[in-house]
Each structure stands twice: as structure tokens, then as C-alpha cells.
């Protein structure tokens, strides 16, 4: 810069105060000149830009919530889940040939002279189901799935099993009462008898005589009786039925009064003084097909039964003198599910899935259950009555039994026996004698994984900011292209002096000087000095280039 020190109080400034115009402009003006131009030309765009800047301050929380990470499950492509089922079952451990001329009392003679013994798995499952209804210690079902993942799912499937049916036949009970005989030595004798059309009768009491003096010593009251029966009153016949049981009982109307309570439910002599109600039920057990949907969640299998199917048609055959009676044949069941056998067929076309209970299995259970139910509950009075076997004790349930309880007991036994069949039955039989089932039931294994979700609602603000930014840039680009003949002056301070302000035009340019380079070139040949010739206000005056030492 070629500026010399000068006195600003003089009326005229010496020539040595001349300064190179480019350098003077950098001293006098700052970059605010550009802001003035921008404010004049692009005020609207500046307001939009300021608004976008303020709104963008709230973008971060939104962008952080666009992506959500969660634990999820994905299907495995190289692992398979399995669940036990049975297509066929005909397990038994031996046969006993009975004397065909003189069977022993109580022998099972319904299906001829041949008897079979069920295997220990089925016997254990029957007792497990019986006792599971009376205690939480025993769990009747032992089905376990092979699931190598965290969860597994299975398509709808069927399996051979055992089903039950129960019916309330209390309306068929016939009650016959006689006038009560006089009490003898404080001994109470019930005056009614109850019976069913099938011939089953609940004797009201039995007397024990004292043989020494010929007097009646005690009276034992019969409160309940259960028997295996060859026929039923209300239940329909189902092919393969291996047991029917009928329960005829008197139950108390007072839930606090049971056959095991300390209260004898009567007077000091043991005479019952509360009302009794006669009830009767009949139930059956038989082979069936049970259809399920299932999943394994957290290692625990959750099965939902959706359907039961039963055998159809005649299932008893006349084997002549070798059997002396009609004997069971195999029971085949077609559940009519969307299923075709996985095993090869002779003609090449797979048949529908069928499930088969073998004849020896049915006959062995018929022999086992024939004596399983038979029992009574008797006592001198209601508070001390006892049952003669375990089945009678659980069915009578202390004298407060009802249809719901008995149906639950038989249902638990059917479930437990079904589990035994599924765990020990066959799923790979291709014998035309027993039909063909669906084989092993395979499921989908689900593995733990991490999944990323996009939450589209949180993208609204960032998208709006991006859109507004685009709306700001497009006009800026368009205006820039329209002003291509007037290149930007950027931070050059010469633009104000050369092109003048509203009230000053001393240094106004006579040439266009559209670019900063043109103004710089013009300024190199222009010298100015400060002057107060305009009435005390300092102004820049042009002058010819002064002589400087060294020129």
C-alpha cells in the first residue's frame, strides 16, 4: 500500500496521502458488502435457508430412531425337528389259552378262549393316567420333541392313540323303596335299591350275622359299585372298544361329608341323616386317530388337539371252533387328512394315510380291563366307607363324585395311553396288513437371530429437511445460471466504489467491469485521496498518479 501519513484537519490533503485503490478498499470495506447484495437479491432464499437450519437441529433424534434392532427367529436350513407319533401298534407280551370247556369264574370270555397280556408300557400308562387325576406327582403324558433350536413349529399331523367317551345315564336309574323296617339294636338299614336296565344293581346293605346267638351283628351299607360291561345303555358302539365301565353310586349332598371324613354324617348310632343322590355313568376306551397342531416354545411342547377319528365298519370275525366266539380284527382308521403315505406302494400310487390298531393289542387290553374296574365302596356308615380297589376309590372320589370328575379320569387315562403308543409304536411299517401312515413328523427349526426393522414414521422429518434443502438448491442453481454474464464478486470490496452507491458516484465506473479481475485491473491505474471539499465530510477523490520516492 502506498499511503502516506497526513493531517486530517487540513482543508486539502497532500498528494502524498494518495493510496492505491485496491488496498484502500480492503481497509475501508469488509465482507459485509456481499451480505448487502445477498439481502437485496436473495432475501427469500435466505429466509428459507435459515428455516431449514433451525429445523435441522431436531433431525438427530429422528434419524436415531429410524432403525430398530430386535431379537428375532429365522428358519434353519440344515436342521429338522421331530415329534413322536405312531402309525401302527400291536404290542403284547404273551397269550394264555383258557380251558374252553370250563372257564374260571371272572375270566374274560367276551372274545373267545384266547387271552393276551398287554405289555408293561401300556399297563403303566393306564395306571399313570388313573392316578394323575388324583395327584400332581404323576404326569400322564411324556411326549418330548426333538427341537435343536429355540423354537420349532410343526404342520398339522395325526397319530394313533386311545380315546374315551362318557355318558350320564342317571336318568336310567330305577329306584325301588320299601317302608323302613324298625331299628334293631341301633342298626340302620337303607330302605331303597337302585338298578340299571343292564342289570347292574346297587344293593342297599348286607348283614353280618352273629352265629353264636343268631342275632344280626352289623349292617354294611353299599354306597357305590363299578363293573366292566359287555354293552352300554347310551354310548354308541365304536370299533375296537376294549372296555366299558358303568358306575352306579349314591353321593352326598353335603361336600363336607365324605366317606373318609371324621364326621359320620349321621346320629350317634351312625344312621345317615343327610340326603343321598343316586347317579350313574358309563364310559368306554377304544383306539382312535388324534390330529394335532404343535409348536415347541422354550423347550416345552405345546400340542393342540383339533380332531379325533374312529374306525368304521365291522371289526369282529368268526374264527370258528378255534376261538369259540367272535374275535377282534385289526382296526384301521383313516382321518381323511391332507396326507399321503410316505411308504412305497406296489402300483406306484401312494394311498391315503391310515392308522392301525392290531387285534392282539385290542384283545390284551380287553382282558386287562375286564377286572380292572370291578369294585365297591361299603361301610357300616358313610364316614367310614372304603373302596375295594384303586379304580373304585378314584372314581368315587370320597363320595362327592360327579360326571365331570369321571370324564376327566377317563380322559387322563386315554391321554396317558396315547403317549405310550406314540413313544413305543411303529412309524415305518410298509406292511399292507396294517396300512401305511405318514411316517416321522418333521418340523421347522427356528434359530435365534438379530433383525433390523425400519420405522418409517421416524423418517418424516429428515425427509422433509432433505426436500426443503432440495427446494433451496434448485432456485440457487437456476439463478446462478441466469446471471452467468455477471460473475460473482465474492469478497471483493471494489464493487461498491466502481459501481457506486445511491448518493455517491464520484468513482462510478464508466465501463461495465463485470468481473472482479476487471475491477482489479482498473484499480491498479487509479489513485485516490481523502478530501473534505464537500463540506467537512470525507470523500475519496481521484487524481493522477503521484510521484513517489524511488520512481
Secondary structure, DSSP 4 states (H G I P E B T S, - for coil): -------TTSSS--GGG-EEHHHHHHHH--THHHHHHHHHH-HHHHHHHHHHHHHHTTHHHHHHTSEEEEEEEEEEEEEEEEE---SEE----EEEE--SSSPPTT---TT-SEEEE--HHHHHHHHHHHHHTT-SS--S----EE--SSEEEEEEEEEEEEEEEEEE-GGG-EEEE-PPPPPBTTB----EEEE-TTS-EE--EEEEEETTTTEEEEEEEEEEEEEE-SS-SSSPP-TT--EEEEEEEEEES-TT--TTSSS-SB-TT--B-S-EEEEEEEEEEEEEEEEEEEEEETTEEEEEEEEEE---S--EEE-GGGTSSEEE--EEE----S-B-SS--TTSSPPBP-EEE-HHHHHHHHHHHHTTS-EEEEESSGGG-EESSHHHHHHHGGGT--HHHHHHHHHHHHHHHHHHHHHHSBS----TTT-----SEEEEEEEEEEEEEE-GGGGHHHHHHHHHHHHHHHHHHHHHHHTTTS---TT-SHHHHHH--SS--TT--SS---SHHHHHHHHHT-EEEEE-TTTS--EEEEEPPPP-TT-
